[in-house]
Amino acid sequence: MPCCGCWWHGRQRHRPPNPDKSGNPRNKCALQPGHSLMDWIRLGNSGKDLTGVGGRMRPVHPSELATHNTKNDAWLAIRGRVYNITHYLPYHPGGPEELMRGAGIDATELFDKVHPWVNYDSLLAKCLIGPLRFDRPDAEDLFDNISSSPKSERLREPSKAQELVRKSMENLANCITPVRKKISNKSDENVKSSPPSKIMQSLIHSSDLPVTISRRAASSPVKSEAKSNDDSPPALRFDWIQTSTKLTISVYTGYLANPGACARLIDGELLIEVVTDDWLRSIKILPEQALREPLQLRVFAESGKVEVIAQKAEMKVWKNCGETSLSNAIKMTAARTVECRVEGSSAVSHDTVLLALTPRSGPVVIPIGFHVRIHQTLAGSECIRSYTPVGDKWAAVDVTAPLKLAIKRYELGVLSPMLTSLKIGSYITVSGPYGNFKLQKLKTVRKILLIAAGTGITPMLGLLKFMLSRSNPRCERVTLIFFNKTERDILFRENFEEIMNQDDRFTVTHVLSNASPTWSGRKGRITKELLSEAFDESAFISDDELSSYACLCGPTEFTHAGVDLLKKLGIKEKCIHAFIG
């Protein structure tokens, strides 16, 4: 890994003199346009998950690290920390080959030989996965033949720096929340009553890093209800981790389970409810000490993880998360109904508003491809309309709200004029989730075609972000064909352009049925010829697996016509999903 003198290695003035004056001391490689240091910083600040694991810190064992050793999936460890360098490879002026020498291994010694002055931790902060874990291996690890790995020799022993980090983390964990009994000259009573040192307390209270090792549900007192039906899913599995100010619960539902979830505090208890495939399961936690709102709720669709972050009422490290009760799965026969407060609104187009809503009971997340319904009584009659939440960063709504709905105003409409005129602080009734989309259908899909008309774009937004962010298998192409009447009717146009500039896997084709004379794009309505020109239907031909998929949404007539046209192009029904609300 010869020194390249790049920004990843710190500012040039901090670089020690090169003793070899005969060659080029910088030894740079030519970077592709759009891959400068500033471009890398912009990518890190864009919200894109550069860790590949959902952005949540977790320990990494060397055996897991060793499996991430290709240019499409490259991790390395430096001084006890593991980074996903996959996205950084094309930004490295020394060339990706130099960084790949450390892929899949502890690269501390290799790094220190040529780059000891580099502020790598700052530049790769958004790529940090977690600490490198050296603990007692599992039985499989003990008896696996690792000698066949070409990098096994470099993985046998931790570096001195890693061993120091490991011991520090172990000491920290044992000081605060002992996970196993230690042999000590002191009596057990003295050990239990010994508080953390002042230095340790300072570290705990000044840092938001986890200070308790994540542990399985079995580590806490758990109550279970009677056995449920054989066809129901198993009880939820979860971990917990804490800082001095927060408690984080991570619930695991399975790969591509596409969970929906809600969380709330009820009389001091934390209730987490998770929905997968019409089955409702819940976790109730009576915390060791008091929790307070607000609660934060995130869902990682690919891994099937639900993460709830609760604020501690008192800055303190707990010995345990509390008493836990796990419910059996219950088949949902009706959607939930909640009252939601309007937190803000923002114009998306001349006649469409993005409404930000917060449920009174606590945060909720709707599964990808599912929708909710708004209920409103007008003139003695109940009016119901369906809307698909669009997620974050699709419009300039600065407030944090779990539900953001794009609502188009129809001047002669019954409900939309009222909804688009709602003021902050107003309340409306929302029910859900509704839908039948199975994220599992995309398990092997690498190319996806999205066909939308008007506000039918909303279910495509979650699919678009999911496909571009997924890691296994990596998406190769997302093609969006977006039909509208006029140019000013196009929703989220600037967002699509920004995504195309950042990711060349995404392309969008706008088609207008009532275009102005200045419009240079495609014109007309949905036809077989237009679809055939906009994408390559041969991508849907696969003998072994479902590698391509098509989704449609818009007015009912549009959607049915689109499905028929795709079938005429030879696309099989199993490769098509129509969103009809």
DOGUVO-877634 format. One record per atom (N, C-alpha, C): x, y, z. Coordinates in steps of 0.2 Angstrom, whole numbers, plus 5000, padded with zeros to 4 digits. Layout:
<nodes>
XYZ...
</nodes>
This chain:
<nodes>
500449945000500050005000500450065000500850084995501250134994500950204995501250254998500850315000500750354994500050374993499850414987499850484989499850514995499850584997499150604996498650564996497950594995497650625001497050645000496650685006496450625011496350565009496250515014496850505019497450525016497950525021498150585025497650635025497750695028498050745024498050805026498250865022499050855021499250875015499850865013500450895017500250955020500750985025500850935031500450895033500550845038500950785037501050775030501350715028502150725029502450675032503150675034503550675027504150695027504550695021504650625019504650615012504750555009505550545008505850495011506550485011506750465004506350435000506550414993506350474989506850514987506750574982506750554975506950494974506950474967506350474963505850454966505150444963504650504964504050494961503550534963503250524970503350574975503150554981502350554982501950574977501250574978500950514975501250484970501050424967500250414966499950474964499250474963498950434957498350414958498050384952497450434950497350434943496850474940496150454943495750504946495150484948494650504942494050464942493550484938493150544940492850584935492550644937491950624942491850674947491450664952491650624958492350614958492550574964493150604967493050674968493550714972493350704980493750734984493650734991492950764993492850824990492150854991491650814989491650774983491150724981491050674986491650654989491550594994491150625001491350685002491050715008490250725007490150745001489450754999489050694999489350634997489050574997488950555005489450565009489350545016488750585019488650645017488150695020487450685017487450635012486850635008486250585011486450555016486050505020486050435017486450425012486550355010486950315015486650255016486950205021487650185018488150205020488850185018489150125022488750105027488950045031488749985028488149985025487949925022487549875027487549905033487149865038486649905042486349955038485849995041486050055046486750065046486950115050486950105058486850045060486850035067487549995069487850025074488549995076488449925079488849885077488849815080489549785079489649735084490349705084490449665078491049655075491149615070491749565071491549495070492049445072492549445066493149425067493649415061493449365056493049315058492749265053492249305048491849345051491449385047491749435043492249465046492649515042492949485036493249425037493549385031493149375025492449375026492049355020491949425016492149475018492049545015492649565012492849535006493549545003493549554996492949574993492949584986492749664985492849684978492749754977492049774978491649734977490849744978490649744985491149714989490949704996491549705000491849765002492549765005492449795012492649755017492749785024493449775026493749825030494349815033494349845040494849825044494849845051495549885052495449935056496049975058495949995065496449975069496449995076495849975080495549915078495049885082494349915079494349945074493649975071493649945064493049925062492849895056492549945051492749955045492450005041492249965034491649985031491449965025491750015020492249995016492650045011492350035004491849995003491649974996491450044992491150084995490950154992491550194991492050194996492650234995493150214990493150154988493650124983493750174977493250194974493350234968493550304969493550324976493750394978494450394980494750344981495450334983495950354978496350404979496850424974497350374973497550334978498050284977497850224973497150224971496850164967496550114972496050084970495650034974496149974976496549954971496949894972497349904979497649964980498049974986497549964992496949994992496549974998496349904999496249874993496049804993496549754996497149774997497649735000497449725008497049775010496849765017496149735018495749725013495049705013495049635016494549625021494349565024494849545030495349595032495749575037495849635042496249625047496449675051497049715048496949775045497449805041497849855045497849855052498149895056498949905055499249845055499949845054500149865047499749845042499849865035499849935035499349965038499150035038499750075041499950055047500450095051501150095047501250045043501950045040501950105035501450135032501450185027501050245029500550235033500050295034499950305041500450305046500250315053499950385054500050435050499850505052499150525049498850475046498250485042497650485047497150535046496550545050496050505047496150435046495650395043494950395046494950395053494350395057493850445055494050505053493650565052493350555045493750535040493550525033493150465032493250415036492850355035492250345041492150405044491650395050490950375048490750385042490050365039490150295037490750265037490750195035490850145040490850175047491050135052490450085054490650015054490149965056490149955063490749945066490849935074491449905075491549885082492249865084492349795082493049785081493249715079493249675086492849615085492749575091493149515092493549515097493949455099493749425105493349375104493049335110493149265109492849225114492949155113492549125107492849095102492549075096491949015097491449015093490948965093491348895091490948845093491248775091491348765084490948795080491048795072491748825070491848885074492448925072493048885074493048845080493548815083493748755078493348725075493448665071493448675063493248735061493248755054493948755051494148735046494748735043494848795039495248845043495348915040495948915036496348865036496948865032496848875025496248855022496148865015496148935013496048985018495949055016496649085015496749115009497349145008497549205012497049225016497249275021497249255028497149185029497149165036497749175040498349185037498949195041498849265044498549315041498549385043497949385048497549335049496949345054497049305060497649275061497749225067497749265073498149325073498249355080498049425079497749455084497549525084498149565085498149625082498749675083498749695090499249735092499349755099498849815100498649855095498149905095497449875096497349815093496649785093496649755100497149725103497149695109496949745115497249805114497149865119496449885118496149895112495449915112495049865115495149795113494749745116494749745123495349755127495349755134495049815137495049875133494749935136493949925136493749895130493049885129492749835135493149785136492949735141492949765148493449805149493449835156492849885157492749915151492149965152491549925153491449875149490849835150490749805157491349775160491349745166491249795172491449865171491349915176490649935177490249925171489649955171489049905172489149855167488649795167488949735167489249705172489549635172489149585168489449555163489149505160489349435162489849425166490049365168490449375175490449325179490849335186491549335185491949375187492649385187493049355193493549325192493949305198494349365200494249385207494549445210494749435217495349465219495549465226495049495230494649545228494149575232493549535233493249545238492549515240492049535235491549485234491049505229490649565231490549575238490249635240490549695238491249695239491549755237491549765230491549715226491549725218490949755216490349725219489649755217489649825219489849845225489749915227490249965224490749945221491249985218490950025212490950095212490650125207491150135201490950155195491450165190491950225192492550225190493050285192492750345189493050405191492850465189492950475181493550445179493750455172493150415168492950355171492550315167491850345167491650375173490950415173490950465168491550505167491650555163491550535155491850475154491750445147491050425146490750395151490050375150489550435149489650485153489150545152489250595147489850585144490050635139490050605132489850535132489850505125489150475124488950465118488350435116488450365113489050335114489250275111488950225116488750165114488450115118488950095124488750085130489150065136488950005138488449965135488249905137488249855131488549795132488549755127487849725125487649725119487049705117486949635119486349615121486249545124485549525121485449455120484849425118484249435123483649425121483049435125483149385131483449325130483549275136483949305142484349355141484749385146484249425151483649445149483249485153482649435156482349455161481749415163481249415158481049355155480549355150479949315152479349345150478749305151478449285144478249225143477949215137477249185138476749195133476049175134476049105131475449075132475349005130475548995122475648935120475848915113475248945109475548965103475048985098474948935093474548955087474448905082475048885078475048825076475648795072475848835066475348875063475448905057475648975058475748995064475949065066476649075066476949135065477649145065477949135073478549125073478849115080478849185084478949185090478949245094479549285092479549345093480049395091480649385095481249395091481849395095482149465095482449485100482749555101483349555105483749615104484249635107484149705111484549725115484549785118485249815119485249875119485949915120485749975123486250005127486050075131486650115131486550185131487050235133486750255140487050305142486850335149486150375148486050395142485450435140484850395136485050345133484550305129484550235130483950205128483950135128483650115121484050065117483850045110483649975110483049965108482849895107482849875100483149825098483149805091482849735090482249735086481849675085481949645078482049585078482249545072481649505069481449525063480849485060481049445054481649445052481849405046481949435040482349415036482649445030482049455025481949515023481449545018480749535021480649525027479949515030479549585029479849635028479449705027479049715032479249725038478849735044478549805044477949815047477649875050477749875057477749935060477849935067477549995070477449995077477250055081477550045088477650095091477950095098477650155102477550135109477250185113477350165120477350225124477350215132476650215135476550165139475850155142475950145149475850195153475950185161476550165163477150195159477750175161478050115157477650075154477850015150477950035143478550005140478650015133478349955129477849975124477549925120477749935113478049875110478249875103477849825099477449845094477049805090477249795083477349735081477649725074477149685070477049705064476549665059476949645053476949575052477249545046476749495043476549505037476049455033475449445037475149505040474549505043474549475050475149455053475249435059475449485064475149495070475349545075475749515080476349535082476649515088476949575092477049565098477249625102477649605108478049655110478549655115478349705120478249685127478049735132478649735137478949795138479549795143479349845148479449815154479349855160480049875162480249935160481049955161481249955168481849955169482249955175482050015179482150075175481950135177481550175172481350235174480850275169481150295163480650285158480850305151480350365149480550405145480150465143480150475135479650505133479550525126480050585124480250595117479950555112480250485110479850445107480150385105480350385098480850355096481050355089481050285086480750275080480650205077480950205070481350155069481550145062481550075060481450065053481349995051481849985045482249935045482749915040482449855036482149875030481749825027482149765024482749775022483149715019483249665025483549685030483749645036483149625040482549665039482049645043482049665051482349725052482549745059482049805061481849805066481449855069481849885075481949955075482349985080481950035084481950035090481550085094482050115099482150175099482550215104482150255108482250245115481850275120482350315124482050375127482550415131482450405138483050395142482950385149482750445153482350445158482150495162482750525166483150485168483750505172484450475168484950515168485550495165485950445169485850385167486150335171486250265167486650225169486750165166486450105170485950075167485650015170485949955170485749915175486049845175485649795170485049815169484649775164484149815161483849795156483349835152482649825156482549775160481949775164481549705162480949695165480549635164480249635157480249585153480049585146479549525145478949545142478449495140478349495133478349435130478249425123477649395121477249425117476549395115476649345110476149305109476049255104475749295098475849265092475649305086474849295085474549355083473849365082473749375075473249345072473049355065472649425065472849475061472549535061471949525056471349545059470749535055470449605053470749665056470549725054471149775056471149825052471649875052471649915059472149945061472149985067471950055065471650095069471450165068471750205074472050265072472350305076472250375075472250425080472150495079472850525077472950565072473550595070473550665070474050695073474150775073474550795067474250845064474650885058475250925061475850905059476450935061476650985056476450985050476751025045476451005038476551055033476351035026476851075022476951045016477351075011477151065004477151115000476951104993477451064989477151014985477550974981477450994974476851014972476751044965476251094966475951124961475451174961474851154964474651084964474051064967474151004972474750994974474850934978475250954985475050934990475350954997475650885000476150895003476450835008476250855015475850815018475550825024475950775029476250815034476650775039476250765046476150695048475750675053476050635058475850645065476150615070475550575074475550515074475050475078475050495086474550505089474450525096474750465100474750405098474950345102475650335102476050365097476750345096476950335089477550335088477750325081477550265077477450265071477250205067477650205061477750145058478050135051477650095047477450115041477050075037477550025032477349965031477849925027477849955020478449945016478549965009477949935005477649985001477149964996476449954999476349975006475749975009475450045010474850055011474550115011474050125018473850185019473450205025472750235022472250245026471650275024471550325029471250385026471050445030470350435031470050445037469350445038469150515040468550535037468350605039467550605038467250635043466550635043466350705040465950705034465750775032465050765030464650815032463950825031463550755033463850725039463550665042463750605038464150605033464350545030465150535031465350475031466050465032466450455025466950495024467350495018467950465019468150415015468750385015469250385009469850405010470350405004470950365006471250335001471950295002472550335000473050335004473650365003474250325005474750325001475350285003475950335006476150325012476650365015477250365010477650425010478150435005478850425008478850425015479550425018479850495018480450495021480850555022481150585016481350645016481750675011481450685004480850685003480550694997480250764996480250805001479950875000480250915006480150975006480451025011479951025017479850965020479450965027480050955032480151005036480751005041480550965047479950965049479750925055479850855054479950825060480050755060479350725062479150685057478450655058478450585055478150535058478150465055477850455049477250495047476850485041476850545037477050545031477050595026476650575020476150605019475650585014475550645008475650625002475650664996474850674994474550724995473850734994473750784989473350764983473250804978472550834979472550904977471950944978471550944972470850914973470350924967469850974969469851024965469351084967468651054968468451014965467750984966467750924970468350904973468350844977467950854984467850794987467450794993467950804999468450774999468950775005469550815004469850804998470550834996470550914998470050954996470151024998470251035006469850995010469951005017470650985019470850925017471450895019472050945017472050965011472651015009472551085012472051095016472051155020472051155027472251095030472351085037472851125040472751145046473251185049473651145054474251165056474651135061474251125068474251065070473851055077473151025076472951025069472350985068472450915069471850875070471850805070471450775065471650715062471250675058471350605060470850565057470850495059471150455053471650405055472050365050471950295052471850255047471850175048472350145044472650085046473050045042473449995046473949965043474149965035473649925031473649945025473249905020473749885014473649825011474049805005474249735005474549715000474649644999475349634996475749684995476449674992476949634996477249594993477749544997478449564995478849594999479449614998479949554996479749494998480049434997480149414989479649444985479649434978480249464975480549514978481149544976481849514978481749454981482349424984482949414979482749394973483349384968483349444963482849494963482849544958483449594958483649604952484249644951484049704947483449704943483249754939482449764940482249824941481549834942481349894938480749884935480349934931479749964935479750024936479250064939478850104934478150094934477750124929477150164934477150224933476750264938476350324934475750344936475450394933475150444939475350504939475150554944475350534951474850534956475050524963475150444963475050404958475250334958476050324959476350384959477150374960477250364968476850374972476950364979477250294982476850244980477150174982477850164979478050194973478650184970479250214973479150264977479650294981480050254986479650214990479950174994480350114991480050084985480350034981481050064978480950124976481550154973482150154978482050184984482550194989482750124991482350074992482450004994482949974989482749974983483149944978483849974977483950034977484550074977485050064983484750044989485150044995485249964997484949924994485049854996485749824994485949774998486649754997486649684994486149644995486249574993485549544990485449534983485949554978485949624977486549654974486549724973486149744967485749794967485249814962485749834956485549814950485849844944485549894940484849904940484549954936483849964939483650024940482950044942482750094936482250074933481950114927481250144929481150204929480550234931480250264925479550254923479250284917478650314921478650384921478150424925477750464920477050454920476550484916476250534919476150594916475750654919475450694913475050734915474650774910475150834908475350874912475850934910476450934914476950974912477550974915477550994923477051044924477051064931476651014936476450954933476050904937476550854939477250854937477750804939477950814946477750764950477950764957478650744958479050774963479650754965480150754959480050794954480550794949481250814951481350864955482050874957482350824961481950784965482250734969482450674964482150664959482350614954482950634950483050694948483650714945484250714950484150724956484650724961484850654962484450604962484550534963484950514956484750534950485050514944485850534944485950594947486550624947487050584952486750564957487150524962487250454961486750424957486750354956486550334948487050314944486950304937486550234936486350204941485850144940485150164939484950224941484350254940484150294934483650284931483450324925482750334925482450394924481750414924481550444917481050414914480750444908480050474909480050544908479350574909478950574903478350554903477850554897477250604899477150654895476650694896476050694890475450684893474850684888474650744885474750804889474550874887475150914887475750904884476350934884476251004881476651054883476751114880477151114874477151164870477651164864478351164865478551184871479251184873479451114876479051074877479251004880479650964875480250944877480650904872480650834874480250814879480250744881479750704877479550644880479050594877478350624878477950614873477250634873476850574872476150584875475650534873475450494879475150434878474850394884475250324884475050284889475350224889475150174883475650154880475550114874476050054874475950004870476449954870477149974867477050014861477650044858478050084863477750124867478050174871478450134876478150084879478450044884479050004881478949974875479449944872480149984871479950044869480550094868480850114875480550114880480750144886481150094890481050034889481449984893481549924889482049884891482249814888481849764891481349734887480949684890481349614890481849614886482249544887482549534893482549584898482849584904482449534909481849524907481349484911481349414909481849394904481849324902482449294906482249244911482749214915482549144916482949094915482749024916482749004923483249034927483349004933483049044939483049104939482749144944482449204942482049234947481649304945482149354946482449384941482949434941482749504939482149504936481849574934481049574937480849634938480149644941479849704939479249714938478849774936478349784941478249854943477749874947477349934944476649934944476249984941475850014947475650084946475150114950474950174947474250194947473950254944473250244945472850284941472150274940471950194938471450174941471250104939471350084932471050124928471050104921471750104918472150154920472850154918473250094920473150074927473550014929473349954926472649934925472449874921472749874914472749934911472949944904473749924904474049954909474849934909474949864910474549834914474749754915474649724909474049734905473949704899474449714894474749774894475249784889475949754890476049744897476649714899476649634897476049604898475949534896476049534888475749574885475849574877476549574875476949614879477749614878478049554880477749504883478049444885478249434892478049484896478249484903477749434907477949394911477549344914477249374920476649354922476249384927476549374934477049324935477349324941477849374942478049414937478549464937478249534937477549534939477149604939476749604945476849664948476349684954476049754952475349754953474949814952474749834959474849904960474649934966473949954965473449934968472749954967472449964974472250024976472050044983471350044983
</nodes>
